[in-house]
């Protein structure tokens, strides 16, 4: 598995930026999708992660749609696409985070809370020190912050995530010297 960290590129950085901007700016959706499709062509090993982002962007189309039936169509289509992304790389922390956080913010009446919980809890289960070498540290800190703020954690899980966060910050501080 090629991690995104080993393929940090201007295109990946821009695709992520457009992804987050697409939450508020519908015009960024298409640009982000195009960039993630380019990434899949350039680095087939990142197909799972890119597909998960594309699925989440499909769901964002629902946020921007006017008609409720259209909104629901985009949500269901996006979940199917994200499922395909996770099947490609089931232990990719970035993919699990995008899937879980996307479903976390859906309205409760859509009944997708269990999907969010399963993906976010899987991150808690599999994340360890090796993630520091595999993923962008800023991304990991965002994941840890989200988990600590939005997921009900056991004391053991809190300790694990706090320790990992400290290790990431320590590594970042030592590399900035």
Residue pairs with C-beta under 8 A, 6 or more apart in sequence:
1 45
1 89
1 92
2 43
2 45
2 46
3 134
3 135
4 12
4 46
4 49
4 94
4 135
4 136
5 133
5 134
5 135
5 136
6 134
7 39
7 43
7 45
7 46
8 136
11 35
11 38
11 39
11 42
12 35
12 39
14 35
15 32
15 35
15 36
15 39
15 50
15 53
16 53
18 28
18 31
18 32
18 35
19 28
19 32
19 36
19 53
19 56
19 57
21 28
21 32
22 28
22 29
22 32
22 57
22 60
23 60
23 63
26 61
26 64
29 57
29 60
29 61
29 64
32 53
32 57
33 54
33 57
36 50
36 51
36 53
36 54
36 57
37 50
37 54
39 46
39 50
40 46
40 47
40 50
40 51
47 85
47 88
47 89
48 85
48 86
48 87
48 88
48 89
48 90
48 92
48 95
49 85
49 89
49 92
49 94
49 95
50 85
51 81
51 82
51 84
51 85
51 88
52 81
52 82
52 85
52 86
52 92
52 94
52 95
52 98
52 99
53 85
53 98
54 81
54 85
55 77
55 78
55 79
55 80
55 81
55 82
55 83
55 84
55 85
55 99
55 102
56 78
56 82
56 98
56 99
56 102
57 78
58 74
58 77
58 78
58 81
59 74
59 75
59 77
59 78
59 79
59 82
59 102
59 106
60 74
60 78
61 74
61 78
62 70
62 71
62 72
62 73
62 74
62 75
62 78
63 71
65 71
65 74
72 110
75 106
75 110
75 112
78 102
79 103
79 112
79 115
82 95
82 98
82 99
82 102
85 95
85 99
86 92
86 95
86 96
86 99
86 119
89 95
91 122
91 126
93 123
93 126
93 127
93 131
93 134
93 135
93 140
93 143
94 135
94 139
94 143
96 119
96 120
96 122
96 123
97 119
97 120
97 123
97 139
97 142
97 143
97 146
99 115
99 119
100 115
100 116
100 117
100 118
100 119
100 120
100 123
101 116
101 120
101 146
101 150
102 116
103 112
103 113
103 115
103 116
103 119
104 113
104 116
104 120
104 150
106 112
106 113
106 116
117 151
120 147
120 150
120 151
121 151
123 143
123 147
124 147
124 151
124 153
124 157
124 160
124 161
127 143
127 160
127 161
127 164
128 164
129 164
129 167
131 140
131 164
132 140
132 164
132 167
132 168
132 171
137 168
137 171
137 172
140 164
140 168
141 165
141 168
141 169
144 161
144 164
144 165
144 168
147 153
147 161
148 158
148 161
148 162
153 161
